[in-house]
Amino acid sequence: MDAIPAPKSKFITIKCQDCGNEQTAFDKPATHVKCHVCGATLIRPTGGKGEVRGELLGEVQ
């Protein structure tokens, strides 16, 4: 019996460059991910992995 493959997508923690807020988001977003505090765009969708515009702090385990 074959094992179930691990997903290639993940959740990441990003720090906003404008206000310093840290938040968790999906690394392959379908829409723009905006900062909850100041509204700056943190991740821009590209059809696959998103373009991270904030500081990438790490993956959520």
C-alpha positions in Angstrom: 0.0 0.0 0.0 1.4 3.4 -1.0 1.8 6.2 1.6 -0.1 9.4 1.1 2.3 12.0 -0.3 3.0 15.1 1.9 1.5 18.4 0.6 3.8 20.8 -1.2 2.1 23.9 0.1 2.5 25.2 3.6 1.6 28.1 6.0 4.3 30.7 6.5 4.8 33.5 9.1 5.4 36.9 7.5 6.5 40.3 9.1 5.0 43.4 7.6 7.8 45.8 6.4 5.6 48.9 7.2 4.4 48.3 10.7 6.2 45.2 12.0 3.0 43.1 12.5 3.6 39.3 12.2 0.9 37.1 10.8 0.4 33.6 9.3 -0.7 33.0 5.7 -0.9 30.3 3.0 2.1 30.3 0.7 0.0 29.8 -2.4 -2.8 32.4 -2.0 -5.6 32.9 -4.5 -6.0 36.6 -3.5 -3.8 39.3 -2.1 -2.8 38.8 1.5 -2.9 42.2 3.3 -1.6 43.2 6.8 -4.3 43.2 9.4 -2.9 46.3 11.0 -1.9 48.7 8.2 -3.4 47.1 5.1 -0.1 46.7 3.2 0.2 43.8 0.7 2.2 41.0 2.2 1.8 38.3 -0.5 0.8 38.8 -4.1 -0.8 35.8 -5.9 1.1 34.6 -9.0 -0.8 31.4 -10.0 1.4 29.2 -7.9 3.6 30.2 -4.9 2.8 33.8 -4.0 5.3 36.7 -4.2 6.2 37.5 -0.6 6.6 41.3 -0.1 7.1 41.2 3.6 9.9 39.5 5.6 9.6 35.7 5.6 10.1 34.6 9.2 9.6 30.8 8.7 7.2 27.9 8.1 4.4 26.9 10.5 4.9 23.3 11.7 
